[in-house]
Amino acid sequence: MANRIETKCIQEGWKPEKGAPRQLPIYQSTTFKYDTSDEMGQLFDLEAEGYFYTRLQNPTNDAVAAKICALEGGAAAMLTSSGQAANFYAVFNICEAGDHFIASSAIYGGTYNLFGVTMKKMGIECTFVDQDLPEEELAQYFRPNTKAVFGETITNPTVSIFDFEKFARLAHSHGVPLIVDNTFATPINCRPFEWGADIVTHSTTKYMDGHGVGVGGCIVDSGNFDWLAHKDMYPGLTTPDESYHGIVYAEKFGKGAYITKATAQLMRDFGSIQSPQNAFYLNLGLETLHLRVKRHCENALAVARFLEKQEKVAWVNYGDLESSQYHGLVTKYLPNGSCGVLAFAIKGGRDTSVKFMDQLKLASIVTHVADSKTCLLHPASHTHRQLSDEQLRAAGIAPDLIRFSVGLENVEDIIADLEQALEQIS
């Protein structure tokens, strides 16, 4: 029986057998016992399934990863310690020194720095592109050593909308996978695999957790990209791995090859595992995801419409608004709503926007986004302050941009808070 997504939020992942706990247990153990040396050896040879050390895998984590995999419609998934780790693993799993990949310039500032600075030190070069450019212009950025294309369904913090089909055509015509960070939309509002994406990442810290209690990330593989058809491009997946007795992942594991390699190599060597405790919290959040996302979107649209009518507001960017340049893409890819995050600015420039933020009482200034409480920040001063003005402009981030994450409070109270703050600025 093919359950609908609301049912998957509740039922997928943990499948208790007779007499087992109905609720997902927290396997708070670093190690797992076996009766013979040979049984343990088979695990290290990837010849048997099971657990031997939580730095690589844990039953609690795998149950939650399976739920997210089902929600996205993927073939395999893994949890990571953060969304940042998920994005790093997603790219590094198929790129090595001397390789190149393409990313939207509008992505989250931390990811921008990871790709443009840290991974550059590892010998992997990223070209950032304006995702709104026409297809023929974007095609010129591909090189013979380009290994992937990366974007965000809804960009953070500009809340621009990614054109999946355009980038899927570009990526696949050059024989590379499309990786999409689906954090803001969640699989409730968008399932990127249905639009041509090959790999999806999440910062589960945001809407999936929903309550700001546990940092985490996830990678989901569609299983659709044919690594063997591009054998020379992806030797890590298509040639023997001498650190695992010559296993060829794409041949041995099929649709599970990408995630198996990420677990066996990257998680083994970097150890960015999500704690079982955080995975347990995440599972609780996932059970109400379908309810919360709907209310976030309803509240955000009401707030966006209110702000759009205010004389002191310079501009509002929220794709669900009919006035948005991205409304057509929202209608196509996110017909049930985009997310609860919007961007806007106050007339008078950067200083006035900051002054306005300081007057808010219900909404709090935090480094977080996309949870039950309304919050906001000023990217140029906070999350993106490591970027130069030139880089900010390239990412489409205005100095006065306010990222406003609309929570689950009564929307009239949220609007009243905005209203009183607007009254206090000249």
C-alpha positions as CSV (number, residue, x, y, z in Angstrom):
1,M,0.0,0.0,0.0
2,A,1.4,3.4,-1.0
3,N,0.7,5.7,1.9
4,R,0.3,9.4,1.4
5,I,2.9,11.7,2.8
6,E,1.0,12.6,6.0
7,T,0.9,9.0,6.9
8,K,4.5,8.5,6.1
9,C,5.4,11.3,8.6
10,I,3.9,9.1,11.3
11,Q,4.4,5.5,10.1
12,E,7.7,5.3,8.2
13,G,11.1,4.6,9.6
14,W,10.8,2.5,12.8
15,K,9.0,-0.8,12.1
16,P,8.5,-2.5,15.5
17,E,8.2,-6.3,15.5
18,K,6.1,-8.3,18.0
19,G,6.9,-7.2,21.5
20,A,9.2,-4.4,20.5
21,P,8.8,-0.8,21.6
22,R,6.1,1.0,19.6
23,Q,8.1,4.3,19.8
24,L,11.5,4.6,18.2
25,P,14.1,3.7,20.9
26,I,17.2,5.7,21.5
27,Y,20.2,3.4,20.9
28,Q,22.5,5.3,23.2
29,S,25.5,3.0,22.7
30,T,28.8,3.6,20.9
31,T,29.3,-0.1,20.2
32,F,27.4,-3.3,19.3
33,K,28.2,-6.9,20.4
34,Y,28.7,-9.9,18.2
35,D,29.4,-13.5,19.1
36,T,32.2,-14.3,16.8
37,S,35.2,-12.5,15.2
38,D,34.0,-13.5,11.8
39,E,30.6,-11.8,12.2
40,M,32.4,-8.5,13.0
41,G,34.8,-9.0,10.2
42,Q,31.9,-9.4,7.7
43,L,30.6,-6.0,8.8
44,F,34.0,-4.4,8.1
45,D,34.1,-6.0,4.7
46,L,30.6,-4.6,3.9
47,E,29.6,-8.2,3.3
48,A,26.9,-8.1,6.0
49,E,24.4,-5.6,7.3
50,G,24.6,-4.4,10.9
51,Y,26.1,-2.0,13.4
52,F,29.5,-2.0,15.0
53,Y,30.3,1.6,15.9
54,T,28.0,4.6,16.1
55,R,30.6,6.9,14.4
56,L,29.4,5.3,11.2
57,Q,25.8,4.1,11.8
58,N,23.3,3.8,14.6
59,P,19.9,2.1,14.5
60,T,18.0,5.2,15.8
61,N,19.6,7.3,13.1
62,D,18.9,4.8,10.3
63,A,15.2,4.6,11.2
64,V,14.9,8.3,11.0
65,A,16.9,8.5,7.8
66,A,14.6,5.8,6.3
67,K,11.6,8.0,7.2
68,I,13.1,11.1,5.4
69,C,14.0,8.9,2.5
70,A,10.4,7.7,2.2
71,L,9.1,11.3,2.4
72,E,11.5,12.4,-0.4
73,G,10.8,9.3,-2.5
74,G,14.5,8.3,-2.5
75,A,16.4,5.0,-2.6
76,A,18.8,5.5,0.4
77,A,19.6,8.2,3.0
78,M,21.9,9.0,5.9
79,L,21.8,11.4,8.8
80,T,24.7,13.8,9.5
81,S,25.6,16.0,12.5
82,S,24.4,19.1,10.7
83,G,23.1,20.5,7.4
84,Q,26.5,21.9,6.8
85,A,28.0,18.4,7.1
86,A,25.3,17.0,4.8
87,N,26.2,19.5,2.1
88,F,29.9,18.9,2.4
89,Y,29.5,15.1,2.2
90,A,27.0,15.4,-0.7
91,V,29.6,17.1,-2.8
92,F,32.8,15.6,-1.4
93,N,31.4,12.1,-2.0
94,I,31.9,12.6,-5.7
95,C,34.5,15.3,-5.9
96,E,38.2,15.3,-5.2
97,A,41.2,17.6,-5.6
98,G,41.3,18.9,-9.2
99,D,37.5,18.7,-9.7
100,H,35.0,21.5,-10.2
101,F,31.4,22.0,-9.5
102,I,28.8,24.7,-10.0
103,A,26.5,26.3,-7.3
104,S,23.9,28.9,-7.2
105,S,25.3,32.1,-5.7
106,A,22.2,32.7,-3.7
107,I,22.7,29.8,-1.3
108,Y,23.1,30.1,2.5
109,G,26.2,32.0,3.5
110,G,27.7,29.2,5.5
111,T,27.4,26.9,2.5
112,Y,28.8,29.6,0.2
113,N,31.9,29.9,2.4
114,L,32.2,26.1,2.7
115,F,32.2,25.7,-1.1
116,G,34.1,28.9,-2.0
117,V,36.8,28.9,0.7
118,T,37.2,25.7,2.6
119,M,36.7,23.2,-0.2
120,K,38.9,25.4,-2.4
121,K,41.7,24.7,0.1
122,M,41.1,21.0,-0.6
123,G,41.7,21.5,-4.3
124,I,38.0,21.5,-5.3
125,E,36.9,24.6,-7.2
126,C,33.3,26.0,-7.1
127,T,31.9,28.5,-9.6
128,F,29.0,30.5,-8.3
129,V,26.3,31.5,-10.8
130,D,23.2,33.6,-10.9
131,Q,20.5,31.0,-10.9
132,D,18.1,33.3,-12.8
133,L,20.3,33.4,-15.9
134,P,19.0,31.8,-19.1
135,E,20.0,28.2,-19.7
136,E,22.3,29.0,-22.6
137,E,24.3,31.4,-20.4
138,L,24.6,29.0,-17.5
139,A,25.9,26.3,-19.9
140,Q,29.1,28.2,-20.4
141,Y,30.2,27.6,-16.8
142,F,30.5,23.8,-17.3
143,R,34.0,22.4,-17.7
144,P,35.4,19.0,-18.6
145,N,36.1,18.4,-14.8
146,T,32.7,19.7,-13.6
147,K,31.2,16.9,-11.3
148,A,28.0,18.4,-9.9
149,V,25.5,21.2,-9.8
150,F,24.2,22.5,-6.5
151,G,21.2,24.7,-5.5
152,E,18.5,25.4,-2.9
153,T,14.8,24.8,-3.5
154,I,14.2,28.1,-1.7
155,T,17.3,30.1,-1.2
156,N,18.4,31.3,2.3
157,P,18.1,34.2,2.9
158,T,16.7,35.7,-0.3
159,V,13.9,33.2,-0.6
160,S,14.3,33.0,-4.4
161,I,12.9,29.9,-6.1
162,F,15.1,27.3,-7.9
163,D,14.1,26.3,-11.4
164,F,14.6,22.5,-11.1
165,E,13.9,21.6,-14.7
166,K,16.3,24.2,-16.1
167,F,19.2,23.0,-13.9
168,A,18.3,19.3,-14.3
169,R,18.6,19.7,-18.1
170,L,21.9,21.5,-17.8
171,A,23.4,19.0,-15.3
172,H,22.2,15.9,-17.1
173,S,23.2,17.1,-20.6
174,H,26.8,17.4,-19.1
175,G,26.6,14.0,-17.4
176,V,26.6,15.3,-13.8
177,P,24.1,15.0,-11.0
178,L,21.9,17.8,-9.6
179,I,22.2,18.2,-5.8
180,V,19.4,20.3,-4.1
181,D,19.1,21.5,-0.6
182,N,15.4,21.2,0.2
183,T,15.5,22.5,3.8
184,F,13.0,25.4,3.5
185,A,10.4,23.6,1.4
186,T,10.7,20.2,3.0
187,P,9.2,17.2,1.2
188,I,5.8,18.3,2.3
189,N,5.8,21.2,-0.2
190,C,8.4,20.0,-2.7
191,R,10.0,16.7,-3.7
192,P,12.9,17.6,-5.9
193,F,13.4,14.1,-7.3
194,E,10.1,14.5,-9.1
195,W,11.6,17.5,-11.0
196,G,14.9,15.9,-12.0
197,A,17.1,16.3,-8.9
198,D,19.4,13.4,-8.2
199,I,20.5,14.0,-4.6
200,V,18.7,16.0,-1.9
201,T,20.1,17.5,1.3
202,H,18.5,18.9,4.4
203,S,19.4,20.9,7.5
204,T,17.0,18.9,9.7
205,T,17.7,21.5,12.3
206,K,15.0,23.7,10.7
207,Y,11.4,22.7,9.9
208,M,12.0,18.9,10.2
209,D,13.0,19.3,13.9
210,G,10.7,22.3,14.1
211,H,11.4,23.3,17.7
212,G,15.1,24.4,17.7
213,V,16.3,21.6,20.0
214,G,18.7,19.5,17.8
215,V,21.2,20.3,15.1
216,G,21.3,17.8,12.3
217,G,21.4,17.1,8.6
218,C,20.4,14.4,6.1
219,I,21.4,13.3,2.6
220,V,18.9,11.4,0.4
221,D,19.9,9.8,-2.9
222,S,17.3,9.2,-5.6
223,G,19.2,6.2,-6.9
224,N,18.5,7.5,-10.4
225,F,21.9,8.8,-11.5
226,D,23.8,6.1,-13.5
227,W,27.3,6.3,-12.1
228,L,28.5,3.5,-14.3
229,A,27.4,5.3,-17.4
230,H,29.9,8.0,-16.4
231,K,32.6,5.7,-15.1
232,D,35.5,7.9,-15.9
233,M,33.9,10.9,-14.2
234,Y,33.3,9.2,-10.8
235,P,36.1,6.7,-10.1
236,G,35.3,6.8,-6.4
237,L,32.1,5.0,-7.1
238,T,33.1,3.0,-10.2
239,T,36.6,1.7,-9.5
240,P,37.9,-0.5,-6.7
241,D,38.1,1.0,-3.2
242,E,41.3,-0.4,-1.8
243,S,40.4,0.7,1.7
244,Y,37.5,-1.8,1.5
245,H,39.2,-4.7,-0.2
246,G,38.6,-3.5,-3.7
247,I,34.8,-3.1,-3.5
248,V,33.3,-1.2,-6.5
249,Y,30.3,0.6,-4.9
250,A,28.3,1.2,-8.1
251,E,28.5,-2.5,-9.0
252,K,28.0,-4.0,-5.6
253,F,25.3,-1.8,-4.1
254,G,23.4,-0.5,-7.1
255,K,20.9,2.3,-6.1
256,G,22.5,2.3,-2.6
257,A,26.0,2.9,-3.9
258,Y,26.2,6.7,-3.3
259,I,25.0,6.5,0.4
260,T,27.0,3.4,1.1
261,K,30.2,5.1,-0.1
262,A,29.3,8.2,2.0
263,T,28.9,6.1,5.1
264,A,31.8,3.7,4.6
265,Q,34.3,6.3,3.6
266,L,33.3,9.8,4.7
267,M,31.4,9.0,7.9
268,R,34.2,6.5,8.8
269,D,36.9,9.2,8.3
270,F,35.2,12.4,9.3
271,G,32.7,11.0,11.9
272,S,30.1,13.8,11.5
273,I,27.3,11.5,12.9
274,Q,24.1,12.9,14.3
275,S,23.7,11.8,17.9
276,P,20.9,9.2,18.5
277,Q,19.3,11.6,21.0
278,N,19.0,14.3,18.4
279,A,17.7,11.8,15.9
280,F,15.0,10.9,18.4
281,Y,14.0,14.5,18.7
282,L,14.0,14.8,14.9
283,N,11.7,11.9,14.6
284,L,9.2,13.6,16.9
285,G,9.3,16.7,14.8
286,L,8.8,14.7,11.6
287,E,5.6,13.3,13.0
288,T,3.9,16.7,12.9
289,L,5.8,18.2,9.9
290,H,2.8,18.0,7.6
291,L,0.7,19.9,10.1
292,R,3.2,22.6,11.0
293,V,4.4,23.4,7.4
294,K,0.8,24.2,6.4
295,R,0.4,26.7,9.2
296,H,3.8,28.2,8.7
297,C,2.8,28.9,5.1
298,E,-0.6,30.3,6.0
299,N,0.9,32.7,8.6
300,A,3.8,33.8,6.3
301,L,1.4,34.7,3.4
302,A,-0.7,36.8,5.8
303,V,2.4,38.5,7.1
304,A,3.8,39.1,3.6
305,R,0.5,40.6,2.4
306,F,0.5,42.9,5.5
307,L,4.0,44.1,4.9
308,E,3.4,44.7,1.2
309,K,0.8,47.3,2.1
310,Q,3.0,49.3,4.6
311,E,4.4,52.6,3.4
312,K,7.5,52.2,5.5
313,V,8.4,48.9,3.9
314,A,10.7,49.2,0.9
315,W,10.0,45.8,-0.6
316,V,8.9,42.3,0.2
317,N,10.1,39.0,-1.4
318,Y,7.9,36.0,-0.9
319,G,7.2,33.7,-3.8
320,D,3.6,33.1,-2.8
321,L,2.7,36.7,-3.4
322,E,1.2,37.3,-6.9
323,S,3.6,40.3,-7.2
324,S,6.7,38.1,-6.8
325,Q,9.0,37.5,-9.8
326,Y,9.1,33.9,-8.6
327,H,5.3,33.4,-8.3
328,G,5.3,31.3,-11.5
329,L,7.9,29.0,-10.2
330,V,6.1,28.6,-6.9
331,T,2.9,27.8,-8.7
332,K,4.8,25.2,-10.7
333,Y,7.0,23.5,-8.1
334,L,5.4,24.5,-4.8
335,P,1.6,24.7,-5.4
336,N,0.7,24.1,-1.8
337,G,2.9,26.9,-0.6
338,S,6.6,27.6,-0.3
339,C,7.7,28.0,3.3
340,G,7.3,30.2,6.4
341,V,10.4,32.4,5.6
342,L,10.2,35.8,3.8
343,A,12.6,38.7,3.1
344,F,11.8,42.4,3.3
345,A,13.4,45.7,4.0
346,I,12.5,49.0,5.7
347,K,12.7,52.3,3.8
348,G,15.8,54.2,4.9
349,G,18.4,51.6,4.3
350,R,20.4,49.2,6.4
351,D,20.5,51.3,9.6
352,T,16.7,51.7,9.6
353,S,16.1,48.0,9.0
354,V,18.3,47.2,12.0
355,K,16.5,49.8,14.2
356,F,13.2,48.3,13.2
357,M,14.4,44.8,14.3
358,D,15.4,46.1,17.7
359,Q,11.8,47.3,18.4
360,L,10.2,43.9,17.9
361,K,9.0,42.2,21.1
362,L,7.3,38.9,20.0
363,A,9.8,38.1,17.2
364,S,13.3,37.4,18.5
365,I,16.7,38.1,16.8
366,V,18.4,34.7,16.7
367,T,20.8,32.8,14.4
368,H,18.1,30.3,13.7
369,V,15.3,30.0,11.2
370,A,12.3,27.8,10.4
371,D,11.0,26.7,13.8
372,S,7.8,27.2,15.8
373,K,8.8,30.6,17.2
374,T,8.9,33.7,15.0
375,C,12.4,35.0,14.6
376,L,14.5,37.2,12.3
377,L,18.0,38.3,11.5
378,H,19.9,40.7,9.3
379,P,22.1,38.5,7.0
380,A,24.6,41.3,6.1
381,S,25.3,41.7,9.8
382,H,24.9,38.1,10.9
383,T,25.0,34.9,8.8
384,H,26.7,36.5,5.8
385,R,28.9,39.0,7.5
386,Q,32.0,37.0,6.3
387,L,31.1,38.0,2.7
388,S,32.3,41.2,1.1
389,D,29.9,43.8,-0.3
390,E,30.7,42.5,-3.8
391,Q,29.9,38.9,-2.7
392,L,26.7,40.0,-1.1
393,R,25.6,41.7,-4.3
394,A,26.6,38.6,-6.3
395,A,24.4,36.5,-4.0
396,G,21.5,38.9,-4.4
397,I,21.6,40.0,-0.7
398,A,20.8,43.6,-0.2
399,P,22.4,45.3,2.8
400,D,18.9,46.1,4.2
401,L,17.5,42.6,3.8
402,I,15.7,41.2,6.8
403,R,15.1,37.5,6.9
404,F,11.8,36.9,8.7
405,S,10.8,33.4,9.8
406,V,7.1,33.3,10.6
407,G,6.3,31.0,13.5
408,L,3.2,29.2,14.6
409,E,1.9,31.9,16.9
410,N,-1.5,33.5,16.2
411,V,-0.8,35.5,13.0
412,E,-2.7,38.5,14.4
413,D,-0.2,38.7,17.2
414,I,2.7,38.5,14.8
415,I,1.3,41.3,12.7
416,A,0.6,43.4,15.7
417,D,4.2,43.1,16.7
418,L,5.4,44.2,13.3
419,E,2.9,47.0,13.4
420,Q,4.1,48.5,16.7
421,A,7.7,48.2,15.6
422,L,6.9,50.1,12.3
423,E,5.2,52.8,14.4
424,Q,8.5,53.4,16.3
425,I,10.7,54.2,13.3
426,S,10.6,57.5,11.5
